[in-house]
């Protein structure tokens, strides 16, 4: 029996991951701010699947509340799957953004998943097994489609996933999931209106697709993209670009 720790587990993507992983027989550690929601979900899943479930109430932007979650990941009772799902959005442009709100978003979308992955990965490497699922966004690849720093935070999550996958290769699997518009509470919490967004994916479909990619051991899973050839071409173009990085002289177009 393996154990998965899921952040942002009280609703949306995190709650669906909890339901799907419990149905697969995984014990769970559920992390979020809303204790009542977590308890309700935990009771539902214990009754439905007979799995063991721990509940950790924590605001991951608060260092003191984050620490018990980090300790749980480092504990002798192993976490086999970390789902780094907790995240938020921030509407508005960069020039007018509230610095305090940007700081909070960076803590949640960048610092927290980094520290959580760091706390989990040592034990995974030592055991030679484990998985980290990082929820990013398609905006990581299209930052010009989003104002402010949200896309930049998700670009970081994607880059972190790619670099970890290259670094930790023996038995530890890293997956970055890049949702497009998905029907969750993130829009409402940021002050937006999801009804104005076209082609919104249902959260159950998103997680089912992401777990399909997980089972296939994909490094990057983009559920709405219909043809994997598009992603492969993107990666090939990135590799072609990288071939020029080792030149010791500037390209001819930059020379006087």
Secondary structure, 3 states (H helix, E strand, C coil): CCEEEEECCCCHHHHHHHHHHHHCCCEEEEEECCHHHHHHHHHHHHHHHCCCEEEEECCCCCHHHHHHHHHHHHCCCCCCEEEECCCCCCCCCCCCCCHHHHHHHHHHHHHHHHHHHHHHHHHHHHHCCEEEEEECCHHHCCHHHCCCCHHHHHHHHHHHHHHHHHHCCCCEEEEEECCCCECCCHHHHCCCCHHHCCCCECHHHHHHHHHHHHHCCCCEECCCCCCHHHHHHHHHHHHHHHCCCCCCCCCHHHCC
